Amino acid sequence: MSTTATTRTGQPSRGPLTDLLTGGGPARRVLWVLVGLWLLFSLVRVVSGEQELTSSSTLRAALLLAVPIGLAALGGLWSERAGVVNIGLEGMMVLGTWGAGWAGYQWGWAGAVIGGVVFGAAGGLLHAVATVTFGVDHVVSGVAINILAEGVVRFLSELLFNEETGGGPTQSPSLASDPPSFSLPVLSSGPDLLGDLERQHWFLVSDLAGLLRGLTSGVGLLTLLAVLLVPVSYLLLWRTAFGLRLRSCGENPAAADSLGVPVYRLKYLAVVVSGALAGLGGVFLVFVAGIYREGQTGGRGFIGLAALIFGNWRPGGLAAGAGLFGFADALQLRSQTAVVALLLLIAVLLAVLAVVQARRGRWLVAGIAGVFAAASLVGFLTIDRLPEGIVFFTPHLTTLLVLSLASQRLRMPKADGLVYRRGEH
């Protein structure tokens, strides 16, 4: 008896790994896109002479900056796939940072993780009560949570943090212990071969060495957990019966309810998990600083929401969006002149977009892309150094640019943001 699964057409079913190995499907296309982008990055680095574009220090900083954004986006994925818009990710991250600071200075890094997750989940529970039970508009509830979180953490800080413990109204005492970190033994032990290759500045080879060196040395435990949560979320939401039921709540809750799916329970679960993941992103920020500080999130919850939309409400897409925003932020921190080199990268990408749109007969879009490509190229050739204000705003400009380019292919869950009442649909 054959064990090969077949579809209704009689053809063997295919998965992402099968697609990658046999040469077809979206997985292989994604792989080729990533390879092409890395070749382009390497070429831009060689032409511009800006070594920080692909240096291990920049990529290590990009990973650190991408993790909290990715966790917030992953939280939004769980909530919105169940049909609940979560504008309150920023507020839940704020609650997570305070919970991590309060528990961390008393019980160390493990207490910080638990405290941040619990406080973030509490914010998610409040959002679920307002939207699922009482039918409050999802956007209104999310904005209210963002405002409420800022006031709650300030009140708790003034109540519990004092000068005797090393804290104050705007910050907590330092964490009692630092979280563990590790490096991959094969790539980090012995002679620094990757470092030697990176310092040669060879085309593609040095860039690949910088990538491996930046992503495999000094990796924190929470960073590893955040990376693993992306495929775990994909497997749970797209490869299990539980995930199918949860996603059905965001597509057609009335039909799901008629089939016996516990719609209200799954919506509650998804929004609480969403808050817990956003809170975990707040924990990561506390780990990086070793302390809780007021305003520590810096709008990363909103950028995480943008990464979710850019990723088309899919785990892989939001991870790519978080990585892009993290890289833009890291680059402006590492080197202001390297940001100018991004103009060359943008010019090439827009030129490719113009050619693709022209072949599809979309002449207006192709023309606009071509004009902006030419403007970016002129900017790269004539500008030596951007004003500090523009450099600091680079991650936000990247967010706006990416969302504008991605807006044509987005498909949110059909019932996302709609108030569901049993028997009314």
Helices and strands as residue ranges (DSSP letters): H 16-22, H 25-48, G 51-53, H 56-81, H 89-128, I 129-133, H 138-160, G 163-165, E 181-182, H 185-188, H 193-199, H 205-216, E 219-220, H 221-238, H 241-251, H 253-258, H 263-289, H 300-310, H 315-334, H 336-359, H 363-382, H 388-392, H 394-406, G 407-409
